[in-house]
Amino acid sequence: MNLPPLSLYVHVPWCVQKCPYCDFNSHGQKGDIPEKGYVQHLIDDLKTDLHLVQGRKIHSIFIGGGTPSLLTGEAYVNLLTAVDSLIGLSENCEITLEANPGTVETGRFKEYVAAGINRISIGVQSMQNDKLKALGRIHGADEATYAAEQAHEAGLNSFNLDLMHGLPGQSVEDALSDLKKVIALNPPHISWYQLTIEANTQFASKPPVLPADDTLWDIQEQGQALLADAGYQQYEISGYAKPGYQCQHNLNYWRFGDYLGIGCGAHAKVTDAKTGIITRTEKVKHPRGYMDLAKPYLFKQWQVEQHDLPFEFFMNRLRLFEACPISDFTALTQLPLQSQADALQQAVAKGLLEQTESHWQVSQKGHRFLNDLLELFV
């Protein structure tokens, strides 16, 4: 079979302090980060996964966390050199690094570009200091503005600003003011999404008062109009980009491509070229366990069962606003299209999905009621 593109996710688990809304695998920094040792473990971890590559080069890399910008440019020179040597990078490989707007991280942007990173994703979250404080962020609005200015000057191919809405005590006017300020910074890409309360977070144990549903709807509707008027095209649920600046790494996820995962708690999805079987893996979560030489990096591994494949495929693919080739379903799942005939017929009948001879397209109603659409494939 023809394998899908292969991406690489790299997880750096440390951050200065844990935010109360964050449910990612992150750990507050205590003392110096063992940078050299951790990078070597990342490289060794990648070596254990080389059998999953199956002749492909790396299509894109996303370095997430935690706060990956706590590591130096030298660390990423060593890591990316090893990735290129062990596997190889495709031409125009997109390499994204997540960063906070703090002055230490911002000062390293040019180092990161020199290391080979060509896209940075900056966690702005809000442009109002009281909202940032409520979110547990340690930067201010001025630092966010400065970070965007430095990203423009760093020689990057692209950069993203992350912005949240539906924050504690946030009005429609507050949310739109945030969005206008971010648009004014002219990033090629904006990730704009609603704050949700996740289990096992500080906000879950002490929930803040969030805006009412009517307010959230007004924010979403008016914000999307602002973004469209500014030339940002919505290409997935929370992704808005100027033409040609969509995040290629995220597109590979949502198109049901393959990806390796290295680092604490990193996940992977890989298709076997001979059998078409899809395997998922998860690495050891805690830095101490991950860096313990007596333990393997792999925490668990499992095959995706055939009855779960349709939901997994559509859960990813239908996030996107682009049309989906119908042929992708069988090519990427090895299942007959007829197996989903009833679900597809219902989706079309309910006005959630439009279908031509060659493509599916989620309707405007389908994007609004995406969970209802996906439930048809469970």
C-alpha positions as CSV (number, residue, x, y, z in Angstrom):
1,M,0.0,0.0,0.0
2,N,1.0,3.6,-0.4
3,L,1.9,5.0,3.0
4,P,0.7,8.4,4.1
5,P,3.3,11.2,4.9
6,L,5.3,10.8,8.1
7,S,5.6,13.6,10.7
8,L,7.5,13.7,14.0
9,Y,6.3,15.0,17.3
10,V,8.9,15.9,20.0
11,H,7.8,16.6,23.6
12,V,9.7,18.8,26.0
13,P,8.0,18.4,29.4
14,W,9.2,21.4,31.4
15,C,7.7,24.8,31.9
16,V,8.4,27.6,34.3
17,Q,5.1,26.9,36.1
18,K,2.0,24.8,35.4
19,C,-1.0,26.8,34.2
20,P,-4.3,26.0,36.0
21,Y,-6.2,25.1,32.7
22,C,-3.4,22.9,31.3
23,D,-3.9,19.1,31.0
24,F,-0.8,18.5,28.9
25,N,2.1,16.4,30.2
26,S,4.0,19.3,31.6
27,H,6.1,19.7,34.8
28,G,7.1,22.9,36.6
29,Q,10.8,23.6,36.3
30,K,12.8,22.8,39.5
31,G,16.4,23.8,39.1
32,D,18.3,23.5,35.8
33,I,16.8,21.5,32.9
34,P,19.0,18.5,32.0
35,E,19.2,19.7,28.4
36,K,22.0,17.7,27.0
37,G,20.9,14.5,28.7
38,Y,17.3,14.9,27.5
39,V,18.3,15.6,23.9
40,Q,20.4,12.5,23.9
41,H,17.5,10.5,25.2
42,L,15.3,12.0,22.4
43,I,17.8,10.8,19.9
44,D,18.0,7.3,21.4
45,D,14.2,7.2,21.6
46,L,14.1,8.0,17.9
47,K,16.6,5.2,17.2
48,T,14.2,2.7,18.8
49,D,11.4,3.8,16.3
50,L,13.4,3.6,13.1
51,H,11.7,0.4,12.0
52,L,8.4,2.4,11.8
53,V,9.8,4.9,9.2
54,Q,9.5,2.4,6.3
55,G,11.5,4.3,3.8
56,R,9.9,7.7,4.3
57,K,11.4,11.1,5.1
58,I,10.1,13.4,7.8
59,H,7.3,15.6,6.3
60,S,7.0,17.9,9.3
61,I,8.2,18.3,12.9
62,F,6.4,19.8,15.8
63,I,8.2,20.4,19.1
64,G,5.7,20.9,21.8
65,G,5.4,20.9,25.6
66,G,5.7,22.1,28.2
67,T,7.7,25.0,27.0
68,P,10.3,23.9,24.4
69,S,11.7,27.4,24.2
70,L,13.3,26.8,27.6
71,L,16.0,24.8,25.6
72,T,18.8,26.6,23.8
73,G,19.3,26.8,20.0
74,E,22.3,24.4,20.5
75,A,20.0,21.7,21.8
76,Y,17.9,21.9,18.6
77,V,21.0,21.9,16.4
78,N,22.0,18.6,17.9
79,L,18.4,17.1,17.8
80,L,17.6,18.2,14.2
81,T,21.0,17.1,12.9
82,A,20.4,13.7,14.4
83,V,16.9,13.5,12.9
84,D,18.2,14.4,9.5
85,S,21.0,11.9,9.8
86,L,18.9,9.0,11.0
87,I,15.8,9.5,8.8
88,G,16.1,12.5,6.5
89,L,14.0,15.6,6.1
90,S,11.8,16.1,3.1
91,E,12.3,19.2,1.0
92,N,10.6,22.3,2.6
93,C,10.0,20.3,5.8
94,E,8.0,22.4,8.2
95,I,9.7,22.5,11.7
96,T,7.6,24.2,14.4
97,L,8.6,25.1,17.9
98,E,6.2,26.2,20.7
99,A,7.4,29.2,22.6
100,N,6.2,31.5,25.4
101,P,6.4,35.3,25.0
102,G,8.9,35.6,27.9
103,T,12.0,37.6,27.2
104,V,14.4,34.6,27.6
105,E,12.5,32.6,25.0
106,T,12.0,35.5,22.7
107,G,15.7,36.3,22.7
108,R,16.4,32.8,21.3
109,F,14.3,33.1,18.2
110,K,17.2,33.8,15.9
111,E,19.1,30.9,17.5
112,Y,16.2,28.6,16.6
113,V,16.1,29.8,13.0
114,A,19.9,29.1,12.8
115,A,19.2,25.6,14.2
116,G,16.7,24.9,11.3
117,I,13.4,25.8,12.9
118,N,11.3,27.7,10.4
119,R,8.0,28.2,12.3
120,I,7.3,29.2,15.9
121,S,4.0,29.0,17.7
122,I,3.7,31.6,20.5
123,G,1.3,31.1,23.4
124,V,-0.2,34.6,23.8
125,Q,-3.6,33.4,25.1
126,S,-4.8,36.9,25.9
127,M,-3.8,40.5,25.3
128,Q,-5.2,41.7,28.7
129,N,-3.1,41.5,31.8
130,D,-5.9,40.7,34.2
131,K,-7.0,37.7,32.0
132,L,-3.4,36.5,31.7
133,K,-3.1,36.6,35.5
134,A,-6.4,34.6,35.8
135,L,-4.9,32.0,33.4
136,G,-1.7,31.7,35.5
137,R,0.4,33.1,32.6
138,I,3.7,34.7,33.6
139,H,4.0,37.1,30.7
140,G,2.2,40.4,30.0
141,A,0.5,41.8,27.0
142,D,3.6,43.9,26.2
143,E,5.7,40.8,26.0
144,A,3.3,39.2,23.7
145,T,3.5,42.1,21.3
146,Y,7.3,42.1,21.5
147,A,7.4,38.3,20.8
148,A,5.3,38.8,17.6
149,E,7.6,41.7,16.5
150,Q,10.7,39.5,17.1
151,A,9.1,36.6,15.2
152,H,8.7,39.0,12.2
153,E,12.3,39.9,12.4
154,A,13.7,36.4,13.0
155,G,13.6,35.3,9.4
156,L,11.0,32.5,9.9
157,N,8.9,31.2,7.1
158,S,5.8,31.5,9.3
159,F,4.7,31.9,12.9
160,N,1.5,31.4,14.8
161,L,-0.1,33.3,17.7
162,D,-2.2,31.2,20.1
163,L,-5.3,33.0,21.5
164,M,-8.0,31.8,23.8
165,H,-11.6,33.1,24.2
166,G,-14.4,32.3,26.7
167,L,-12.1,33.3,29.5
168,P,-13.2,33.8,33.1
169,G,-15.2,37.1,33.3
170,Q,-14.7,37.8,29.6
171,S,-17.3,39.8,27.7
172,V,-17.8,39.9,24.0
173,E,-16.1,43.2,23.8
174,D,-13.0,41.9,25.7
175,A,-12.7,38.8,23.4
176,L,-13.0,40.8,20.2
177,S,-10.5,43.4,21.5
178,D,-8.0,40.6,22.1
179,L,-8.6,39.3,18.6
180,K,-8.2,42.7,17.0
181,K,-4.9,43.3,18.8
182,V,-3.6,39.9,17.6
183,I,-4.7,40.5,14.0
184,A,-2.9,43.9,14.2
185,L,0.3,42.0,14.9
186,N,-0.1,40.4,11.4
187,P,0.9,36.8,12.1
188,P,0.6,34.4,9.1
189,H,-1.4,32.0,11.3
190,I,-3.7,32.4,14.3
191,S,-5.0,29.5,16.5
192,W,-8.2,30.9,18.1
193,Y,-10.1,28.5,20.4
194,Q,-12.4,28.4,23.4
195,L,-11.1,27.7,26.9
196,T,-12.5,24.4,28.2
197,I,-12.2,23.0,31.7
198,E,-10.3,19.7,31.5
199,A,-10.2,17.0,34.1
200,N,-7.2,16.8,36.4
201,T,-6.4,20.5,36.2
202,Q,-6.5,23.3,38.9
203,F,-9.5,24.8,37.1
204,A,-11.4,21.4,37.4
205,S,-11.0,21.4,41.2
206,K,-11.8,25.1,41.5
207,P,-13.8,26.0,38.4
208,P,-13.9,29.7,37.4
209,V,-17.1,31.4,36.3
210,L,-17.0,31.2,32.5
211,P,-19.2,33.3,30.0
212,A,-22.7,32.1,29.3
213,D,-23.4,30.1,26.1
214,D,-25.1,33.1,24.4
215,T,-22.0,35.2,25.0
216,L,-19.7,32.4,23.7
217,W,-21.8,32.1,20.5
218,D,-21.6,35.9,19.9
219,I,-17.8,35.8,20.5
220,Q,-17.4,32.9,18.0
221,E,-19.7,34.4,15.3
222,Q,-18.3,38.0,15.5
223,G,-14.7,36.8,15.9
224,Q,-14.9,34.6,12.8
225,A,-16.2,37.5,10.8
226,L,-13.3,39.7,12.0
227,L,-10.8,37.0,11.0
228,A,-12.3,36.6,7.6
229,D,-12.3,40.3,6.9
230,A,-8.6,40.4,7.9
231,G,-7.8,37.8,5.2
232,Y,-7.5,34.7,7.5
233,Q,-9.1,31.6,6.1
234,Q,-10.5,29.0,8.6
235,Y,-9.1,25.7,7.5
236,E,-9.9,23.6,10.6
237,I,-11.9,24.1,13.8
238,S,-9.4,26.4,15.6
239,G,-7.0,27.2,12.7
240,Y,-7.0,30.4,10.7
241,A,-4.3,31.2,8.2
242,K,-3.3,33.7,5.5
243,P,-3.3,31.9,2.1
244,G,-0.4,29.4,1.9
245,Y,0.3,29.5,5.7
246,Q,-1.7,26.5,7.0
247,C,0.2,24.4,9.6
248,Q,1.4,21.4,7.5
249,H,2.0,19.3,10.7
250,N,-1.6,19.7,11.9
251,L,-2.9,19.1,8.4
252,N,-1.1,15.8,8.3
253,Y,-2.7,14.8,11.7
254,W,-6.2,15.7,10.5
255,R,-5.7,14.0,7.1
256,F,-5.0,10.8,9.1
257,G,-1.3,10.8,8.2
258,D,1.3,9.0,10.2
259,Y,3.5,10.4,12.9
260,L,6.3,9.3,15.3
261,G,6.4,10.6,18.8
262,I,9.5,11.0,20.9
263,G,9.9,12.4,24.4
264,C,7.9,12.2,27.7
265,G,4.4,10.9,27.0
266,A,4.6,11.4,23.3
267,H,2.1,9.6,21.1
268,A,2.5,8.1,17.7
269,K,0.4,6.6,14.9
270,V,2.0,4.5,12.2
271,T,0.6,2.4,9.4
272,D,2.2,-0.9,8.4
273,A,3.1,-1.0,4.7
274,K,2.4,-4.7,4.3
275,T,-0.7,-5.2,6.4
276,G,-2.3,-1.8,6.6
277,I,-2.6,-2.3,10.3
278,I,-2.4,1.0,12.3
279,T,-0.4,0.9,15.5
280,R,-0.5,3.6,18.2
281,T,2.3,4.1,20.8
282,E,2.8,6.1,24.0
283,K,6.1,6.9,25.6
284,V,6.9,7.0,29.4
285,K,5.3,10.2,30.8
286,H,7.5,11.4,33.7
287,P,10.9,12.8,33.0
288,R,12.5,10.7,35.7
289,G,11.1,7.5,34.3
290,Y,11.8,8.5,30.7
291,M,15.5,9.3,31.5
292,D,16.0,6.2,33.6
293,L,18.4,4.0,31.6
294,A,17.0,0.9,33.2
295,K,13.6,1.4,31.6
296,P,12.5,1.4,28.0
297,Y,11.0,4.6,26.4
298,L,7.9,2.8,25.3
299,F,5.1,2.8,27.8
300,K,2.4,1.1,25.8
301,Q,1.6,0.0,22.2
302,W,-1.7,-1.1,20.7
303,Q,-3.3,-1.8,17.3
304,V,-6.3,0.2,16.3
305,E,-9.2,-2.3,16.0
306,Q,-11.1,-2.4,12.7
307,H,-14.4,-1.3,14.4
308,D,-12.7,1.8,15.8
309,L,-11.1,2.9,12.5
310,P,-14.1,4.7,10.9
311,F,-14.6,6.9,13.9
312,E,-10.8,7.7,14.2
313,F,-10.7,8.5,10.5
314,F,-13.7,10.8,10.4
315,M,-12.9,12.3,13.8
316,N,-9.7,13.7,12.3
317,R,-10.7,14.3,8.7
318,L,-14.0,16.1,9.4
319,R,-12.2,18.8,11.5
320,L,-11.0,20.2,8.2
321,F,-12.9,22.7,6.1
322,E,-11.4,21.3,2.8
323,A,-13.2,18.6,0.9
324,C,-12.2,15.1,1.7
325,P,-11.5,12.7,-1.2
326,I,-13.8,9.7,-0.8
327,S,-10.9,7.4,-1.9
328,D,-9.0,8.4,1.2
329,F,-11.2,6.3,3.5
330,T,-10.3,3.0,1.9
331,A,-6.7,4.0,1.2
332,L,-6.0,5.0,4.8
333,T,-8.2,2.4,6.7
334,Q,-8.1,-0.6,4.3
335,L,-11.9,-0.9,5.0
336,P,-14.6,-1.0,2.2
337,L,-16.6,2.1,1.8
338,Q,-19.8,0.1,1.9
339,S,-19.1,-0.5,5.6
340,Q,-20.1,3.1,6.3
341,A,-23.0,3.4,3.8
342,D,-25.7,3.8,6.5
343,A,-23.8,6.4,8.5
344,L,-23.0,8.4,5.4
345,Q,-26.5,8.2,4.2
346,Q,-27.8,9.6,7.6
347,A,-25.1,12.3,7.6
348,V,-26.2,13.5,4.1
349,A,-30.0,13.2,5.0
350,K,-29.5,15.3,8.1
351,G,-27.7,18.0,6.2
352,L,-24.4,17.5,8.1
353,L,-22.4,16.3,5.1
354,E,-22.5,17.0,1.4
355,Q,-21.3,14.3,-1.0
356,T,-20.3,14.3,-4.7
357,E,-19.0,11.4,-6.8
358,S,-15.5,12.0,-5.5
359,H,-15.6,14.1,-2.3
360,W,-17.2,14.7,1.0
361,Q,-17.7,18.2,2.4
362,V,-18.8,19.0,5.9
363,S,-21.7,21.5,5.6
364,Q,-22.0,24.7,7.6
365,K,-24.6,22.9,9.8
366,G,-22.1,19.9,10.1
367,H,-19.4,22.2,11.5
368,R,-21.8,23.7,14.0
369,F,-23.0,20.2,15.1
370,L,-19.7,18.3,14.5
371,N,-20.2,16.0,17.5
372,D,-23.6,14.9,16.2
373,L,-22.0,14.2,12.8
374,L,-19.1,12.1,14.4
375,E,-21.5,10.1,16.6
376,L,-22.9,8.5,13.4
377,F,-19.5,6.7,12.9
378,V,-19.1,5.3,16.4
